[in-house]
Each structure stands twice: as C-alpha cells, then as structure tokens.
Amino acid sequence: MRLRLPHFHGFTLVEVLAAVAVFAIVAAIVFGGFSQTMRNRAFVEAQSERVHVIRVAMDRMVREISSAYASIHVNPNPQLVTMRTGFVGKREGRGSRLDFTSFSHRRLYRDAHESDQNEISYFVTELSDDDGRRVLALMRREQNRVDEDFRKGGQVSTLVEGIKAFELRYLDPIALEWKESWDSTGGPEQNRLPAQVQIRLVVPSSSRERAEEVYATRVAVPITWALNHAVYNP
C-alpha cells in the first residue's frame, strides 16, 4: 500500500510581490495619516501657546497702565532731583512707545526694600528669531525704583515676538478726543494723564484666509491728574 502525502502549494513570486506592495500601500496610508495628525497637533499647540502669550501681554499692559500716575512734587533744585514721574507716549521707530511711572510693581522677595512704584516702558524693536530672521518684537522695560529719569534704566524683556504693529492712542478727558501722543511733563497735557489708553497689537495670522490678526482693548486710567499732596480739602 502506498501512502499519499498532502500536496502543499507555495506562493509564487508574483503573489509575494503583490502582497508586499499592498502592505506598503497600507503602511504608507497609515503613516501619512499619523504624521498629518502629529503635525496638526503641533500646529494647534503652537498657535494656542502664541495666543496665550499675546493675551498675557495684553492683560499685563492693562494692569500696569491702569495703575499709572504722575506727581507734581519735584525738587526745584536740579542738583537735588532724585525722583521724577510722568506719562509720555509717542510714535518712535516702528511703532508706539510709552514711558510712565506706575503703582504696579510686585515684590518677589519678602522684606525686599522696594515699594509698589516703578518705571515701565513699552516699545517696538527688531530682533533675530530662532531661524535667524529679523522680526519685530514688543518689548517691556521695568525699573523697580523711580529715579530722576523715568524713561531709562532697568531691565528689558520681550513681551511678544514676531509682531507687525503696536499702536497706542490716548483719550483726553478735557477735549474728549483721541490723541496719537501724550506728554504729562509739558505742553497742554502737563500734570495730566489720559482718561483711557487704546492698545492695538497686530500679529501675522497663521490662517491662509487672513494676512494678520488684530488684538485690541482699552484701559481706563483712574488717576488723570498729577498727585499733589500739598493740597488740603477740609
């Protein structure tokens, strides 16, 4: 009696090549979808982080400008002047610049010999980004002590990098009109502060449908007259 062994058919070369091709196509589709998902996730996270940075910067400017003040008390002897306050806004270079004194300083260390008074500036300058490109940036300067020149000194930090425009306007509470500049140290605005400050920040848009995005707000300034501690109102 002769035994018959089962006959196994193998894959032909054509079948193997076809299977490999199908597998490669499926893998490419899966990998492409996964890569696109990761790119979309990174894009959304980057945009969310940038919006957060812009909103934090806007909120900070609102808080600090709302605490702005000026004082008429200055030593008449120029040699003895150690502290000078003011609120000066103007167009400078690539955007608006604002220098002012404020009650917005926050002490970071317990028992530090610092008060709530400080000097603050906002201005636009040109920086190099991570790719070496020249971009505009909104900068902030702060000095935690008010000295004889409130427009200089202190430390400078970047608020928002990669902007297109930074514009400020000032509402005159007497004339009831918006002005492009303000100077509490002289002229018609001497010893006065604006009733409101309009902030407008323009940044490039990440959407292909729009070229730019605009963030705008208004700040009310409670102290519109320079402080005068010598006046007594019974």
Secondary structure as a PSIPRED ss2 file (coil, helix, strand):
# PSIPRED VFORMAT (PSIPRED V4.0)

   1 M C   1.000  0.000  0.000
   2 R C   1.000  0.000  0.000
   3 L C   1.000  0.000  0.000
   4 R C   1.000  0.000  0.000
   5 L C   1.000  0.000  0.000
   6 P C   1.000  0.000  0.000
   7 H C   1.000  0.000  0.000
   8 F C   1.000  0.000  0.000
   9 H C   1.000  0.000  0.000
  10 G C   1.000  0.000  0.000
  11 F C   1.000  0.000  0.000
  12 T C   1.000  0.000  0.000
  13 L H   0.000  1.000  0.000
  14 V H   0.000  1.000  0.000
  15 E H   0.000  1.000  0.000
  16 V H   0.000  1.000  0.000
  17 L H   0.000  1.000  0.000
  18 A H   0.000  1.000  0.000
  19 A H   0.000  1.000  0.000
  20 V H   0.000  1.000  0.000
  21 A H   0.000  1.000  0.000
  22 V H   0.000  1.000  0.000
  23 F H   0.000  1.000  0.000
  24 A H   0.000  1.000  0.000
  25 I H   0.000  1.000  0.000
  26 V H   0.000  1.000  0.000
  27 A H   0.000  1.000  0.000
  28 A H   0.000  1.000  0.000
  29 I H   0.000  1.000  0.000
  30 V H   0.000  1.000  0.000
  31 F H   0.000  1.000  0.000
  32 G H   0.000  1.000  0.000
  33 G H   0.000  1.000  0.000
  34 F H   0.000  1.000  0.000
  35 S H   0.000  1.000  0.000
  36 Q H   0.000  1.000  0.000
  37 T H   0.000  1.000  0.000
  38 M H   0.000  1.000  0.000
  39 R H   0.000  1.000  0.000
  40 N H   0.000  1.000  0.000
  41 R H   0.000  1.000  0.000
  42 A H   0.000  1.000  0.000
  43 F H   0.000  1.000  0.000
  44 V H   0.000  1.000  0.000
  45 E H   0.000  1.000  0.000
  46 A H   0.000  1.000  0.000
  47 Q H   0.000  1.000  0.000
  48 S H   0.000  1.000  0.000
  49 E H   0.000  1.000  0.000
  50 R H   0.000  1.000  0.000
  51 V H   0.000  1.000  0.000
  52 H H   0.000  1.000  0.000
  53 V H   0.000  1.000  0.000
  54 I H   0.000  1.000  0.000
  55 R H   0.000  1.000  0.000
  56 V H   0.000  1.000  0.000
  57 A H   0.000  1.000  0.000
  58 M H   0.000  1.000  0.000
  59 D H   0.000  1.000  0.000
  60 R H   0.000  1.000  0.000
  61 M H   0.000  1.000  0.000
  62 V H   0.000  1.000  0.000
  63 R H   0.000  1.000  0.000
  64 E H   0.000  1.000  0.000
  65 I H   0.000  1.000  0.000
  66 S H   0.000  1.000  0.000
  67 S C   1.000  0.000  0.000
  68 A E   0.000  0.000  1.000
  69 Y E   0.000  0.000  1.000
  70 A C   1.000  0.000  0.000
  71 S E   0.000  0.000  1.000
  72 I C   1.000  0.000  0.000
  73 H C   1.000  0.000  0.000
  74 V C   1.000  0.000  0.000
  75 N C   1.000  0.000  0.000
  76 P C   1.000  0.000  0.000
  77 N C   1.000  0.000  0.000
  78 P H   0.000  1.000  0.000
  79 Q H   0.000  1.000  0.000
  80 L H   0.000  1.000  0.000
  81 V C   1.000  0.000  0.000
  82 T C   1.000  0.000  0.000
  83 M C   1.000  0.000  0.000
  84 R C   1.000  0.000  0.000
  85 T C   1.000  0.000  0.000
  86 G C   1.000  0.000  0.000
  87 F E   0.000  0.000  1.000
  88 V E   0.000  0.000  1.000
  89 G E   0.000  0.000  1.000
  90 K E   0.000  0.000  1.000
  91 R E   0.000  0.000  1.000
  92 E E   0.000  0.000  1.000
  93 G C   1.000  0.000  0.000
  94 R C   1.000  0.000  0.000
  95 G E   0.000  0.000  1.000
  96 S E   0.000  0.000  1.000
  97 R E   0.000  0.000  1.000
  98 L E   0.000  0.000  1.000
  99 D E   0.000  0.000  1.000
 100 F E   0.000  0.000  1.000
 101 T E   0.000  0.000  1.000
 102 S E   0.000  0.000  1.000
 103 F C   1.000  0.000  0.000
 104 S C   1.000  0.000  0.000
 105 H C   1.000  0.000  0.000
 106 R C   1.000  0.000  0.000
 107 R C   1.000  0.000  0.000
 108 L C   1.000  0.000  0.000
 109 Y C   1.000  0.000  0.000
 110 R C   1.000  0.000  0.000
 111 D C   1.000  0.000  0.000
 112 A C   1.000  0.000  0.000
 113 H C   1.000  0.000  0.000
 114 E C   1.000  0.000  0.000
 115 S C   1.000  0.000  0.000
 116 D C   1.000  0.000  0.000
 117 Q C   1.000  0.000  0.000
 118 N E   0.000  0.000  1.000
 119 E E   0.000  0.000  1.000
 120 I E   0.000  0.000  1.000
 121 S E   0.000  0.000  1.000
 122 Y E   0.000  0.000  1.000
 123 F E   0.000  0.000  1.000
 124 V E   0.000  0.000  1.000
 125 T E   0.000  0.000  1.000
 126 E E   0.000  0.000  1.000
 127 L E   0.000  0.000  1.000
 128 S E   0.000  0.000  1.000
 129 D C   1.000  0.000  0.000
 130 D C   1.000  0.000  0.000
 131 D C   1.000  0.000  0.000
 132 G C   1.000  0.000  0.000
 133 R C   1.000  0.000  0.000
 134 R E   0.000  0.000  1.000
 135 V E   0.000  0.000  1.000
 136 L E   0.000  0.000  1.000
 137 A E   0.000  0.000  1.000
 138 L E   0.000  0.000  1.000
 139 M E   0.000  0.000  1.000
 140 R E   0.000  0.000  1.000
 141 R E   0.000  0.000  1.000
 142 E E   0.000  0.000  1.000
 143 Q E   0.000  0.000  1.000
 144 N C   1.000  0.000  0.000
 145 R C   1.000  0.000  0.000
 146 V C   1.000  0.000  0.000
 147 D C   1.000  0.000  0.000
 148 E C   1.000  0.000  0.000
 149 D C   1.000  0.000  0.000
 150 F C   1.000  0.000  0.000
 151 R C   1.000  0.000  0.000
 152 K C   1.000  0.000  0.000
 153 G C   1.000  0.000  0.000
 154 G C   1.000  0.000  0.000
 155 Q E   0.000  0.000  1.000
 156 V E   0.000  0.000  1.000
 157 S E   0.000  0.000  1.000
 158 T E   0.000  0.000  1.000
 159 L E   0.000  0.000  1.000
 160 V E   0.000  0.000  1.000
 161 E E   0.000  0.000  1.000
 162 G E   0.000  0.000  1.000
 163 I E   0.000  0.000  1.000
 164 K C   1.000  0.000  0.000
 165 A E   0.000  0.000  1.000
 166 F E   0.000  0.000  1.000
 167 E E   0.000  0.000  1.000
 168 L E   0.000  0.000  1.000
 169 R E   0.000  0.000  1.000
 170 Y E   0.000  0.000  1.000
 171 L E   0.000  0.000  1.000
 172 D E   0.000  0.000  1.000
 173 P C   1.000  0.000  0.000
 174 I C   1.000  0.000  0.000
 175 A C   1.000  0.000  0.000
 176 L C   1.000  0.000  0.000
 177 E E   0.000  0.000  1.000
 178 W E   0.000  0.000  1.000
 179 K E   0.000  0.000  1.000
 180 E C   1.000  0.000  0.000
 181 S C   1.000  0.000  0.000
 182 W E   0.000  0.000  1.000
 183 D E   0.000  0.000  1.000
 184 S C   1.000  0.000  0.000
 185 T C   1.000  0.000  0.000
 186 G C   1.000  0.000  0.000
 187 G H   0.000  1.000  0.000
 188 P H   0.000  1.000  0.000
 189 E H   0.000  1.000  0.000
 190 Q C   1.000  0.000  0.000
 191 N C   1.000  0.000  0.000
 192 R E   0.000  0.000  1.000
 193 L C   1.000  0.000  0.000
 194 P C   1.000  0.000  0.000
 195 A C   1.000  0.000  0.000
 196 Q E   0.000  0.000  1.000
 197 V E   0.000  0.000  1.000
 198 Q E   0.000  0.000  1.000
 199 I E   0.000  0.000  1.000
 200 R E   0.000  0.000  1.000
 201 L E   0.000  0.000  1.000
 202 V E   0.000  0.000  1.000
 203 V E   0.000  0.000  1.000
 204 P E   0.000  0.000  1.000
 205 S C   1.000  0.000  0.000
 206 S C   1.000  0.000  0.000
 207 S C   1.000  0.000  0.000
 208 R C   1.000  0.000  0.000
 209 E C   1.000  0.000  0.000
 210 R C   1.000  0.000  0.000
 211 A C   1.000  0.000  0.000
 212 E E   0.000  0.000  1.000
 213 E E   0.000  0.000  1.000
 214 V E   0.000  0.000  1.000
 215 Y E   0.000  0.000  1.000
 216 A E   0.000  0.000  1.000
 217 T E   0.000  0.000  1.000
 218 R E   0.000  0.000  1.000
 219 V E   0.000  0.000  1.000
 220 A E   0.000  0.000  1.000
 221 V C   1.000  0.000  0.000
 222 P C   1.000  0.000  0.000
 223 I C   1.000  0.000  0.000
 224 T C   1.000  0.000  0.000
 225 W E   0.000  0.000  1.000
 226 A C   1.000  0.000  0.000
 227 L E   0.000  0.000  1.000
 228 N C   1.000  0.000  0.000
 229 H C   1.000  0.000  0.000
 230 A C   1.000  0.000  0.000
 231 V C   1.000  0.000  0.000
 232 Y C   1.000  0.000  0.000
 233 N C   1.000  0.000  0.000
 234 P C   1.000  0.000  0.000
